[in-house]
């Protein structure tokens, strides 16, 4: 279960761009039963995985803050090519991965044009199948991100997926054996972000995962 949760949360962060999108996106997280698509209204799941998330980005840097007990904080530094992670459970420990150490894997994909409209933005859908499972990304072509920022982020195929979308996603559905996790934008705020927004948080222990 922990492996599934870790993959889900890390996929969220990689999947979360003319001029690159700069600002914040607020998301709501929902969970559904795989067989019936019924909403899983479990306080324990929401507490552990989160119910809301804030994504902040600027020139390849991004930070994601989720009201999750398991992984509350993530920050990607494109200059270091490191993704930092921190949870409320281990609040004194800051973990990181070097994004080029996990290599690209094979995947198949399909793009469906004009699949949905989210917050007034017409979205295409990118369906990806890989060794983790299936993911559906809904992205708006007017919210750009440069793939150059992530060309060495081979972990979880982020470099290749970003190169396909060239945009920030407004919704993503992750399909697991027991449940479907959905993260959908509830607000898009385009604003200039301070560089201080992307500083590392306080920590006592730094560990590479």
C-alpha positions as CSV (number, residue, x, y, z in Angstrom):
1,X,0.0,0.0,0.0
2,X,2.8,2.4,0.9
3,X,4.4,1.8,-2.6
4,X,1.1,2.6,-4.3
5,X,0.7,5.7,-2.2
6,X,4.2,6.9,-2.9
7,X,3.8,6.3,-6.6
8,X,0.5,8.2,-6.6
9,X,1.9,11.2,-4.7
10,X,5.1,11.4,-6.8
11,X,3.1,11.1,-10.0
12,X,1.0,14.1,-8.9
13,X,4.1,16.2,-8.5
14,X,5.5,15.3,-11.9
15,X,2.5,15.5,-13.8
16,X,2.2,19.1,-12.2
17,X,3.4,25.5,-17.8
18,X,4.6,31.6,-25.9
19,X,5.2,32.4,-22.0
20,X,5.4,29.8,-19.4
21,X,2.6,29.6,-16.8
22,X,3.7,31.2,-13.5
23,X,1.5,31.2,-10.4
24,X,-0.7,28.9,-8.4
25,X,-3.2,26.2,-9.1
26,X,-5.5,24.9,-6.4
27,X,-6.6,21.3,-6.7
28,X,-9.2,19.1,-5.0
29,X,-8.4,15.4,-4.5
30,X,-11.2,12.8,-4.7
31,X,-11.1,9.0,-4.5
32,X,-13.4,6.5,-6.2
33,X,-14.0,2.8,-6.2
34,X,-12.6,1.1,-9.2
35,X,-15.6,-1.1,-9.9
36,X,-18.6,1.2,-9.2
37,X,-16.9,4.6,-9.5
38,X,-18.6,5.5,-6.2
39,X,-16.9,8.2,-4.2
40,X,-14.8,6.8,-1.3
41,X,-15.7,9.2,1.5
42,X,-13.2,8.0,4.0
43,X,-11.8,10.5,6.5
44,X,-8.8,8.2,7.0
45,X,-7.9,8.2,3.3
46,X,-8.3,11.9,3.0
47,X,-6.2,12.5,6.1
48,X,-3.4,10.2,4.8
49,X,-3.4,11.1,1.1
50,X,-4.9,14.6,1.2
51,X,-8.1,16.4,0.1
52,X,-6.6,19.6,-1.3
53,X,-3.3,20.6,-2.8
54,X,-1.6,23.9,-3.9
55,X,0.8,23.9,-6.8
56,X,3.2,26.9,-7.2
57,X,5.5,27.2,-10.2
58,X,8.0,29.5,-11.8
59,X,10.6,28.9,-14.5
60,X,10.8,25.1,-13.9
61,X,10.8,25.4,-10.1
62,X,7.7,24.0,-8.5
63,X,6.3,23.5,-5.0
64,X,3.3,21.4,-4.0
65,X,1.7,21.6,-0.6
66,X,-0.9,19.0,0.2
67,X,-3.0,18.6,3.4
68,X,-1.7,15.1,3.6
69,X,-0.2,13.3,6.6
70,X,2.0,11.2,4.4
71,X,3.6,13.7,2.1
72,X,2.7,17.3,2.8
73,X,5.5,19.1,0.9
74,X,7.4,18.7,-2.4
75,X,9.8,21.0,-4.1
76,X,11.6,20.6,-7.5
77,X,14.8,22.5,-8.1
78,X,15.7,22.3,-11.9
79,X,19.2,23.6,-11.3
80,X,20.0,20.7,-9.0
81,X,17.5,18.3,-10.7
82,X,16.3,17.2,-7.3
83,X,12.8,16.6,-6.1
84,X,12.6,17.2,-2.3
85,X,9.8,15.7,-0.2
86,X,8.7,16.1,3.4
87,X,5.8,14.6,5.4
88,X,4.1,15.5,8.6
89,X,4.9,12.1,9.9
90,X,8.7,12.7,9.6
91,X,8.6,16.5,10.0
92,X,12.3,16.8,10.8
93,X,13.5,14.8,7.8
94,X,13.7,16.1,4.3
95,X,14.0,13.4,1.6
96,X,15.1,13.9,-2.0
97,X,15.5,12.0,-5.3
98,X,17.9,12.9,-8.1
99,X,15.5,13.0,-11.0
100,X,17.9,11.6,-13.5
101,X,18.8,8.5,-11.5
102,X,15.4,6.8,-12.2
103,X,15.5,6.2,-15.9
104,X,12.8,6.4,-18.5
105,X,10.6,3.4,-18.9
106,X,8.4,2.3,-21.9
107,X,4.9,3.7,-22.1
108,X,2.0,4.0,-24.6
109,X,-0.1,7.1,-25.0
110,X,-3.1,8.5,-26.8
111,X,-4.4,12.0,-27.1
112,X,-8.0,12.9,-27.3
113,X,-8.7,16.5,-28.5
114,X,-11.3,18.7,-26.7
115,X,-12.0,16.1,-24.1
116,X,-13.3,18.4,-21.4
117,X,-13.6,22.1,-20.3
118,X,-12.2,22.9,-16.8
119,X,-12.5,26.4,-15.3
120,X,-13.2,27.8,-18.8
121,X,-10.1,26.1,-20.4
122,X,-10.7,23.6,-23.2
123,X,-8.6,20.6,-22.4
124,X,-7.1,17.7,-24.4
125,X,-6.7,14.4,-22.7
126,X,-3.5,12.4,-22.6
127,X,-4.0,8.8,-21.6
128,X,-0.8,7.1,-20.5
129,X,-0.2,3.4,-19.8
130,X,3.1,2.3,-18.2
131,X,4.4,-0.1,-15.6
132,X,2.7,1.9,-12.8
133,X,-0.8,1.7,-14.5
134,X,-3.0,4.1,-16.3
135,X,-3.1,7.9,-16.0
136,X,-5.4,10.4,-17.7
137,X,-4.1,13.9,-17.9
138,X,-6.4,16.8,-18.9
139,X,-4.3,19.8,-20.1
140,X,-5.0,23.2,-21.6
141,X,-2.8,24.4,-24.4
142,X,-3.0,28.0,-23.3
143,X,-1.2,27.2,-19.9
144,X,2.2,26.5,-21.3
145,X,5.4,25.0,-19.7
146,X,8.7,24.6,-21.4
147,X,9.9,21.0,-21.6
148,X,13.5,22.2,-21.4
149,X,13.1,22.7,-17.7
150,X,12.6,18.9,-17.3
151,X,14.7,17.4,-20.0
152,X,16.8,15.6,-17.3
153,X,13.9,14.6,-15.2
154,X,13.7,11.0,-16.4
155,X,12.0,9.7,-13.2
156,X,8.4,8.6,-13.9
157,X,8.9,9.7,-17.6
158,X,8.3,13.3,-16.6
159,X,10.5,14.7,-19.3
160,X,8.7,12.8,-22.0
161,X,5.2,13.4,-20.7
162,X,6.0,17.2,-20.3
163,X,7.3,17.2,-23.9
164,X,4.0,15.8,-25.1
165,X,1.7,18.1,-23.1
166,X,3.9,21.2,-23.0
167,X,1.3,22.5,-20.6
168,X,0.2,22.3,-17.0
169,X,-2.5,19.7,-16.2
170,X,-5.9,20.8,-14.8
171,X,-7.0,17.3,-14.0
172,X,-5.4,13.9,-13.6
173,X,-7.0,10.5,-12.9
174,X,-4.8,7.7,-11.6
175,X,-6.1,4.2,-11.9
176,X,-5.0,1.7,-9.3
177,X,-6.3,-1.9,-8.6
178,X,-8.5,-0.8,-5.6
179,X,-9.3,2.8,-6.3
180,X,-9.1,5.8,-8.7
181,X,-7.5,9.0,-7.5
182,X,-8.5,12.3,-9.1
183,X,-7.0,15.7,-8.7
184,X,-8.9,18.5,-10.4
185,X,-8.2,22.2,-10.5
186,X,-10.6,24.5,-8.5
187,X,-8.7,27.8,-9.1
188,X,-6.0,29.1,-11.4
189,X,-4.1,32.1,-10.2
190,X,-1.5,33.6,-12.6
191,X,0.9,35.8,-10.6
192,X,4.6,36.6,-10.3
193,X,6.1,34.4,-7.7
194,X,9.1,35.4,-5.4
195,X,12.2,33.2,-5.6
196,X,11.9,32.8,-1.8
197,X,8.8,30.7,-2.4
198,X,11.1,27.9,-3.6
199,X,13.6,27.8,-0.7
200,X,14.0,24.5,1.2
201,X,12.0,24.2,4.5
202,X,13.8,23.8,7.8
203,X,15.1,20.2,8.4
204,X,17.4,18.3,10.7
205,X,18.1,15.2,8.5
206,X,18.5,15.1,4.7
207,X,18.2,11.7,3.1
208,X,18.3,10.5,-0.5
209,X,15.6,8.0,-1.3
